[in-house]
Amino acid sequence: MTVRRQPGLLPRMNLNRLAYFAAVVDTGSFTRAAARLGITKAVVSQQVQQLERETGTTLLVRTTRRVNPTEAGRLFHARCTLLLREAEDAYDELAQAVAEPSGTLRVTAPNDYGVARLVPVVTDYLARHPAMRVELTLGDATVDLVSGALDLAIRVGWLSDSSLQARRIGGFRQLLVASPALAEGIAALQAPEDLARLPFIAHAGLREPLAWHFARGALERRTVRLEAALAIDTTPGVLAAVQAGAGLAVLPDFLVAAPLAAGQLLQALPEWELPSGGIHAVLPAARFRPAKVTSFLALLVEAERRAAAAG
């Protein structure tokens, strides 16, 4: 006797197939998905094809360069991402009593903060928890935590309104710095208005890269608008231009503290302060935080505390 599936009912769910499909959409490639999952490309392809047969729906459009989801695939991927995250949280919750975190921690952060502060923390974290793996994505673009299947994002600066959960883990000062090659010009500066005498390097990625608000003491405030001799869209690029002697620039203290201490950079107008910013850990909304996230956050908060005490 042949048993027919009733219309509208799907076969028993296979979470592995959902994970394979989600990885293909996230990476845009069967090859990259297989590398992320640690299995062969053939297995990924076979399992996704089986998923399409089971659902009776074309989920992916395959081209020579990239794999893209269909409209149905995009909707299904959004659901899969949430379902897989809940499944992972459930496993993590059961394992919370285990002292040693395990699995993969996926973190994103701005490139400058990532190199200066986050990489040393990640190195310490892996040394303490050898069963863990970390995927660290560094870049200045804001990444969607849900669609990117990330556990944690570090945001540096000022947070906009968000449905995500944010925790302030530290702060930073903005410093006006230049190469010692401009020492004579820096020594002649008396007030923020004098900055127009020297070339300025603008960070093109900022919302207002040329307008700066200075304060001295509790009452004195000055706002200046500068002209850029050079504009660069990444913080490390701005730092490199400053070190090469191209001009003055405003940079975060965590990036310039070491070269300032070594005399490789000079601070201009040190008696005038620029607005300080925050360093936040941003997490997807969830009732439960797996041990791999909480243990990493604890290390990061401690590293920020030590840096603040040293600075």
C-alpha positions in Angstrom: 0.0 0.0 0.0 1.3 3.5 -0.9 1.0 6.2 1.8 0.4 9.6 0.3 1.3 12.8 2.0 -1.7 14.9 2.7 -1.8 18.2 0.9 -0.2 21.1 2.9 1.8 18.8 5.2 5.6 18.7 4.9 7.8 15.8 5.8 9.4 15.7 9.2 11.7 18.8 9.5 15.4 18.2 9.0 17.3 21.1 10.8 20.5 20.2 9.0 19.0 20.9 5.7 17.7 24.3 7.0 21.3 25.0 8.2 22.8 24.1 4.8 20.2 26.2 2.9 20.8 29.2 5.3 24.6 28.9 4.9 24.2 29.0 1.1 22.1 32.2 1.2 24.4 33.8 3.7 27.6 33.2 1.7 26.0 33.3 -1.8 27.9 30.1 -2.7 27.7 26.3 -2.3 31.5 26.2 -2.0 31.7 28.9 0.7 28.8 27.4 2.5 30.5 24.0 2.6 33.7 25.6 3.9 31.8 27.3 6.7 30.0 24.1 7.6 33.1 21.9 7.3 31.5 19.5 4.8 31.8 18.8 1.1 30.1 21.0 -1.5 28.3 17.9 -2.9 26.6 17.2 0.4 25.4 20.8 0.7 24.1 20.7 -2.9 22.3 17.4 -2.4 20.7 18.4 0.8 19.4 21.7 -0.5 18.0 20.0 -3.6 16.3 17.5 -1.3 14.8 20.5 0.7 13.5 21.9 -2.5 11.9 18.6 -3.4 10.3 18.3 0.0 8.9 21.8 -0.1 8.0 21.6 -3.7 9.5 25.1 -4.1 12.4 26.6 -6.0 14.4 28.3 -3.2 17.6 29.2 -5.0 18.6 30.6 -8.4 22.0 29.3 -9.5 24.3 31.4 -11.8 27.9 30.9 -12.8 29.0 33.5 -10.3 26.6 33.5 -7.4 23.6 31.7 -5.8 20.6 34.0 -5.0 17.4 33.1 -3.2 14.1 33.4 -5.0 11.3 35.5 -3.4 10.1 32.3 -1.6 13.7 31.5 -0.7 14.2 34.9 0.9 11.1 34.5 3.1 12.0 31.0 4.0 15.6 32.0 4.8 14.4 34.7 7.3 12.3 32.0 9.1 15.2 29.5 9.0 17.6 32.0 10.6 15.2 32.6 13.5 14.5 28.9 13.9 18.2 27.9 13.8 19.1 30.6 16.3 16.4 29.3 18.7 17.6 25.8 18.2 21.2 26.8 18.9 20.1 28.8 22.0 18.2 25.7 23.2 21.4 23.6 23.0 23.4 26.3 24.7 20.9 26.6 27.5 21.1 22.9 28.2 24.9 23.2 28.2 25.1 26.2 30.4 26.0 24.1 33.4 29.2 23.1 31.5 32.0 25.3 32.6 33.8 25.3 29.2 32.1 27.2 26.3 32.2 25.4 23.0 31.1 26.1 19.4 31.6 29.1 17.2 31.3 32.7 18.3 30.6 35.2 15.4 31.5 38.8 16.1 31.6 41.9 13.9 33.3 45.2 14.8 34.8 48.3 13.1 38.2 47.7 11.6 40.1 50.2 13.7 38.7 49.0 17.0 38.9 45.4 16.0 42.6 45.5 15.2 43.5 47.7 18.2 41.4 46.2 21.0 39.3 43.2 19.8 42.0 40.9 18.3 44.0 40.7 21.6 40.8 39.9 23.5 39.9 37.2 20.9 43.4 35.7 21.2 43.0 35.6 25.0 39.6 34.1 24.7 40.7 31.3 22.5 43.6 30.5 24.8 41.2 30.3 27.8 38.6 28.2 25.8 40.3 25.9 23.4 37.0 24.3 22.4 35.8 27.6 20.9 36.2 28.9 17.4 35.7 32.6 16.6 34.7 34.2 13.3 35.6 37.9 13.5 34.4 40.2 10.7 36.0 43.6 10.7 34.6 46.5 8.6 33.0 49.9 8.9 29.7 48.9 7.4 26.9 48.2 9.9 25.9 44.6 9.7 22.4 43.2 10.4 22.9 40.8 13.3 19.9 38.7 12.5 20.4 38.3 8.8 24.1 37.8 9.3 23.6 35.1 11.9 26.0 36.9 14.2 26.2 36.6 18.0 27.6 40.0 18.8 28.4 43.4 17.2 30.7 46.1 18.6 29.6 49.6 17.7 31.9 52.5 18.3 30.5 56.1 18.6 26.8 57.0 19.1 24.0 54.5 18.8 20.9 55.1 16.9 17.5 53.8 18.1 17.4 50.0 17.7 15.3 47.0 18.6 18.5 45.2 19.5 20.0 45.1 23.0 23.0 47.2 23.7 25.4 47.3 26.6 28.0 50.0 27.1 31.3 48.4 27.7 33.6 51.4 27.5 34.2 54.8 26.0 36.8 56.7 24.0 38.1 60.3 23.5 38.5 61.9 20.2 42.0 63.5 19.8 43.3 66.0 17.3 46.6 64.6 16.2 49.4 65.2 13.6 52.8 64.0 12.6 55.9 65.6 14.3 56.6 66.9 10.8 53.9 69.5 11.6 55.3 70.3 15.0 56.0 74.0 14.2 52.5 74.6 12.9 50.9 72.8 15.9 52.9 74.9 18.4 51.5 78.0 16.8 47.9 77.0 17.3 46.1 79.0 20.1 42.4 78.2 19.4 40.3 75.9 17.3 39.8 78.7 14.7 43.5 78.5 14.0 43.2 75.0 12.5 42.4 76.5 9.1 46.1 77.3 8.8 47.1 73.7 8.6 45.9 70.9 6.2 43.1 68.8 7.5 42.4 65.1 6.8 38.7 64.3 6.8 37.2 60.9 7.6 34.7 60.6 4.7 32.8 57.9 6.5 31.6 60.2 9.3 28.2 62.0 9.2 29.9 65.4 9.6 33.6 65.0 8.8 34.3 68.8 8.7 32.3 70.2 11.6 33.9 69.9 15.0 32.8 71.0 18.4 35.5 72.0 20.9 35.2 72.7 24.7 37.6 74.2 27.2 36.4 74.0 30.8 32.8 74.1 31.7 31.7 77.2 29.8 33.9 77.8 26.7 32.6 76.2 23.5 33.8 76.6 19.9 32.5 75.1 16.7 34.7 75.2 13.6 34.1 74.0 10.1 37.2 73.0 8.2 38.2 72.4 4.6 39.6 69.0 3.8 43.0 68.8 2.0 42.4 65.0 1.9 39.4 62.8 2.5 39.7 59.1 3.2 36.8 56.7 4.0 38.5 54.4 6.6 40.0 55.2 10.0 43.2 53.2 9.4 43.6 55.2 6.1 43.2 58.5 7.9 45.8 57.4 10.5 48.3 56.4 7.8 47.9 59.8 6.1 48.5 61.5 9.4 51.6 59.5 10.1 52.8 60.4 6.6 52.6 64.1 7.5 49.6 64.9 5.2 47.9 66.9 7.9 45.9 67.0 11.1 43.0 64.6 11.8 40.6 63.6 14.6 41.1 60.0 15.7 39.9 57.8 18.6 42.3 57.5 21.5 42.4 53.7 21.4 44.0 54.0 17.9 46.5 56.7 18.6 47.5 56.1 22.3 50.6 54.0 21.4 52.0 56.3 18.7 51.4 59.4 20.9 53.3 57.7 23.8 56.1 56.8 21.5 56.4 60.4 20.1 55.3 59.2 16.6 52.3 61.5 16.8 51.6 64.9 18.5 48.3 66.1 20.0 47.2 69.5 18.9 45.3 71.9 21.1 45.3 69.4 24.1 43.6 71.9 26.4 40.5 71.8 24.1 38.3 68.7 24.2 36.2 67.0 21.5 33.0 65.0 22.3 33.7 61.6 23.7 32.0 58.5 22.3 30.8 55.1 23.6 31.8 51.5 22.9 28.8 49.3 22.9 28.2 45.5 22.6 25.1 45.1 20.6 23.2 41.7 20.7 20.1 40.3 19.0 17.0 40.5 21.2 16.9 37.2 23.1 15.8 35.8 26.5 18.9 33.7 26.8 22.6 34.5 26.3 24.7 31.5 25.6 27.9 30.9 27.7 30.1 31.6 24.7 28.7 35.1 24.5 28.7 35.9 28.2 32.2 34.6 28.7 33.5 36.7 25.8 31.8 39.8 27.0 33.3 39.4 30.4 36.8 39.3 29.0 36.0 42.3 26.7 34.6 44.4 29.6 37.7 43.6 31.7 40.0 44.6 28.8 38.2 47.9 28.5 38.4 48.5 32.2 42.2 48.0 32.2 42.6 50.3 29.1 40.5 53.0 30.8 42.6 52.7 34.0 45.9 52.9 32.0 44.7 55.8 29.9 
